[in-house]
Structure formats: C-alpha cells, structure tokens
C-alpha cells in the first residue's frame, strides 16, 4: 500500500506567535489546516514558496517532530 509521508509544520512571527499550521507532502504539495487570520481551513498550494508569501509577518518555519 502506498502511503504519503506527511511533515507537519507551523509558521510563526518574530515573537513566536503561531500564524498557520499545515502539512507538507513529499511531492511538494502543501495543505494549510489552520490560519490565525481565518481559523480552520483546507487551503491547497503546489509549493511551500507560495505559503511563505501569503503573510508578510512570517519569520519562522518550524517542522513538528515525527511521531514514529
């Protein structure tokens, strides 16, 4: 069975406030699950670069620890 590996991440501003939470897939696709300005969402992007440009205040991309 083929399973996609998911890497969970969150985006923070310079003060450490969480701005967004999402999933990065091995193929490069990104899904945003929550945004501070919209709440829960299901936004799809084709690359992480698009996500990093969506909010001017993003200062940190932090990957979550894998639960393996």
Steps between C-alpha positions, in 0.01 A plus 500: 500500500635841403478757778598862469747621757377811675718759673302723731621855544397835635589856412584761762558874513812654654339491848431125483124536439361219286358634172417180313514122528516250217640194325779467245492191276805338336378611156525863614127561538396694808171508688428773755267370772477809720582871467492760775317746272236249369479215750464142378536466125605252232713707263708314242824635350739344250814611684628626831618821331138604441419444867795706622380794289142500630567705818757776532561432870627140457850476652538130595412169334512229765452130425322293764665186638404177323293262711667180385 
